[in-house]
């Protein structure tokens, strides 16, 4: 009779597949940076860093789109908790470690662009 795997056991079982897909991704991935999409001269700092805090009046988005962007940004900003969970259970040298490091960096770049 088959038994249900724990979440950790399932991730361990899937590591060879993750490794294959990480290798495939790395062979095709094109690095990008937030300033590729938001030029340096259009970026701003928050008031605490010598800039001006953003105000909703500056947005060209409608209320629903703005709410969606803020919700997305909250998701991006909470990524360290996901990273920690995976990093605590897997080596940073293995497939899961490589994947979570690259994934977290990618999502961080998304957050920078959205901001």
MARZA-679647 format. One record per residue (C-alpha): x, y, z; residue in one letter. Coordinates in Angstrom, 2 decimals. Example, Ala and Ser with C-alpha at 12.3 -4.5 7.8 and 13.67 -1.06 7.14 Angstrom:
BEGIN
[site [12.30,-4.50,7.80],'A']
[site [13.67,-1.06,7.14],'S']
***
This chain:
BEGIN
[site [0.00,0.00,0.00],'X']
[site [1.38,3.40,-0.99],'X']
[site [1.79,6.05,1.67],'X']
[site [1.44,9.77,1.32],'X']
[site [4.75,11.64,1.19],'X']
[site [5.41,14.62,3.39],'X']
[site [6.01,17.91,1.58],'X']
[site [9.75,17.62,2.25],'X']
[site [9.86,14.01,1.01],'X']
[site [8.03,15.06,-2.14],'X']
[site [10.55,17.84,-2.82],'X']
[site [13.43,15.41,-2.29],'X']
[site [11.77,12.96,-4.68],'X']
[site [11.37,15.71,-7.29],'X']
[site [14.92,17.08,-7.01],'X']
[site [16.26,15.25,-10.13],'X']
[site [13.41,16.71,-12.18],'X']
[site [14.06,20.14,-10.68],'X']
[site [17.75,19.79,-11.60],'X']
[site [16.90,18.98,-15.20],'X']
[site [14.55,21.95,-15.45],'X']
[site [16.97,24.35,-13.73],'X']
[site [19.66,23.32,-16.21],'X']
[site [17.23,23.86,-19.12],'X']
[site [16.25,27.27,-17.73],'X']
[site [19.87,28.35,-17.22],'X']
[site [20.71,27.42,-20.82],'X']
[site [17.99,29.76,-22.13],'X']
[site [17.64,32.51,-19.50],'X']
[site [18.45,36.07,-20.46],'X']
[site [19.52,38.22,-17.53],'X']
[site [17.67,41.50,-17.09],'X']
[site [17.74,44.36,-14.63],'X']
[site [15.02,46.80,-13.52],'X']
[site [16.73,49.74,-15.23],'X']
[site [16.25,47.91,-18.55],'X']
[site [12.54,48.74,-18.18],'X']
[site [12.55,51.79,-15.91],'X']
[site [15.39,54.11,-16.90],'X']
[site [17.61,55.37,-14.08],'X']
[site [16.45,58.95,-14.60],'X']
[site [12.82,57.93,-14.01],'X']
[site [13.55,56.11,-10.75],'X']
[site [13.01,57.81,-7.40],'X']
[site [13.97,57.29,-3.79],'X']
[site [11.59,57.39,-0.85],'X']
[site [11.67,60.49,1.38],'X']
[site [13.64,58.57,4.02],'X']
[site [16.40,58.22,1.41],'X']
[site [16.41,61.85,0.33],'X']
[site [13.66,61.53,-2.27],'X']
[site [9.92,62.05,-2.34],'X']
[site [7.37,59.48,-1.24],'X']
[site [5.03,58.19,-3.94],'X']
[site [1.46,59.47,-3.90],'X']
[site [-1.52,57.73,-5.53],'X']
[site [-2.19,60.91,-7.51],'X']
[site [0.96,60.18,-9.52],'X']
[site [-0.50,56.96,-10.91],'X']
[site [-1.92,56.79,-14.42],'X']
[site [-3.59,53.45,-13.54],'X']
[site [-7.25,53.07,-12.67],'X']
[site [-8.28,52.05,-9.17],'X']
[site [-8.65,48.33,-9.97],'X']
[site [-5.31,48.12,-11.82],'X']
[site [-3.58,50.04,-9.00],'X']
[site [-5.05,47.65,-6.41],'X']
[site [-3.81,44.69,-8.48],'X']
[site [-0.29,46.15,-8.70],'X']
[site [-0.18,46.81,-4.94],'X']
[site [-1.38,43.26,-4.24],'X']
[site [1.30,41.90,-6.59],'X']
[site [3.94,44.04,-4.88],'X']
[site [2.94,42.67,-1.47],'X']
[site [3.45,39.15,-2.86],'X']
[site [6.88,40.08,-4.25],'X']
[site [7.92,41.66,-0.94],'X']
[site [7.08,38.52,1.06],'X']
[site [9.43,36.28,-0.92],'X']
[site [12.13,36.05,1.76],'X']
[site [9.85,33.78,3.78],'X']
[site [9.57,31.37,0.84],'X']
[site [13.31,31.49,0.28],'X']
[site [14.03,30.75,3.92],'X']
[site [11.73,27.73,4.01],'X']
[site [13.44,26.10,1.04],'X']
[site [16.95,27.19,2.09],'X']
[site [16.50,25.61,5.53],'X']
[site [15.75,22.21,4.00],'X']
[site [18.07,22.03,0.99],'X']
[site [21.68,22.80,0.16],'X']
[site [22.29,26.01,-1.75],'X']
[site [24.50,23.91,-4.05],'X']
[site [21.74,21.58,-5.26],'X']
[site [18.92,22.09,-7.75],'X']
[site [16.47,23.48,-5.22],'X']
[site [19.08,25.88,-3.82],'X']
[site [19.97,27.15,-7.29],'X']
[site [16.33,27.47,-8.23],'X']
[site [15.21,29.31,-5.10],'X']
[site [18.13,31.75,-5.29],'X']
[site [17.42,32.64,-8.91],'X']
[site [13.65,32.72,-8.37],'X']
[site [13.94,35.06,-5.39],'X']
[site [16.27,37.38,-7.31],'X']
[site [13.85,37.42,-10.27],'X']
[site [10.87,38.22,-8.07],'X']
[site [12.88,40.95,-6.31],'X']
[site [13.55,42.56,-9.69],'X']
[site [9.79,42.44,-10.39],'X']
[site [9.16,44.29,-7.13],'X']
[site [11.75,46.96,-7.96],'X']
[site [10.15,47.60,-11.37],'X']
[site [6.64,47.73,-9.90],'X']
[site [7.74,50.20,-7.25],'X']
***
